[in-house]
Amino acid sequence: MKTLFKNYLSTFDGLSREVWWLALITFVNRAGTMVIPFLSLYLTDDLKFTFTDVSWIMSAFGLGSVVGTWIGGKLTDTIGYYKVMVRSLLSTGFLFIILQFLNTFVSVCVGIFLVMVVADTFRPAMFVAMSVYSKPENKTRSVTLIRLAINLGFSAGPAVGGLIITTMGYGGLFWVDGITCILATLLLIKVLNPRVAKPVDNIIVENPVSVFKDKPFWIFFIAMFIFGIIFLQYFSTMPLYYKDVHLLSEFEIGVLLGLNGFFIFLLEMPLIKWLEKTRYTKIGLMLFGILLVSISFYVLNLTSWIGVLLIGMLFMTIGEMIAFPFSNAFAMSRAEKGKQGEYLSMYVMAFSIAHIFGHNAGLRLVDNIGYDNTWYLMASLGLIGVLLLIYLKRILKHEVI
């Protein structure tokens, strides 16, 4: 057991101090975002909105994410990642607290949109900061460490969130989310001030290539958009499926979603370190990850046994563990030929745009054709993403990344 623990710790060797601080800040922030997994439940149960209303609110969520990500990329390339992260985190904290006081359809749409515009300016800035503070050979593992922080927070967040709902109601979630964003800001100012934190890999490109002229990147972008649509079902339609079909409580839903983060915390870093040493390409690993996520939807229709929920979650978790770090690493490798903020904001935007269509489409499909047919469609959509990545792999054989 001691040897196993030492081997696990060795997978973190070589990561910079600043990346560790960035991971801690991300953990503090993510531990409070327990509102997000319960948002669809909050809107239907507490505010009594219809599925159609919720689908449009979630589209406002996605649209705000797209706008915020685009603004974040532009600001990162102009005023720098540090200022963007500080202003985004602090403002998001106050906006989350205010959000709980909105209760009409229009006000919630506007509120969700504004929260996401401000919140998602943080994401491209954070990825640029991570790239700057990581040695080239450690960037995939740095991405994985940040994801571990996200998922460790997410592992605790939904479970605690379900408990808060049963004791304090949904309003308590907004207070906790806002306060943790503010605390994360204070920590960021303390430990990642540019006068203290030293960059490891400053990439200067004299003649940057525009992301809009990079054809392989756009094939990758579409595949990530498709992946985003199916992955996001686990945060909108899936909690409703757990409750409506399998009759799980909010606390049980939180625990099931929390297992995803727990498994990622335990297994992702060793898995990524091992996969980096294999002969598999980033593209090959990405398509395998997306394939596993697609299977996670298909298995739900095989039986009504409640244990299939855990099996589906395991397929999704393993697929996510593989697809996200290597897709992020691929985006960073492409970004080295252009403006980092622009490239990484477009990578994040693929998932932001998926927010616009994914939640809306999923909720409407469930409302019109039921859960089973929706899961078949999501699995098929994932296969289209896999085919796109196979095509991308062929194109990349003719160029050096």
LINWO-V809557 format. One record per helix or strand of 2 or more residues. SS is the DSSP state (~ for helix, > for strand). FROM is the first residue (numbers start at 1). TO is the last residue. If there is no record, write none. Layout:
ss = (SS;SS)
from = (FROM;FROM)
to = (TO;TO)
This chain:
ss = (~;~;~;~;~;~;~;~;~;~;~;~;~;~;~;~;~)
from = (2;17;34;39;51;81;105;121;136;171;211;215;237;250;282;308;340)
to = (10;31;37;46;78;99;119;132;168;191;213;235;244;276;301;335;396)
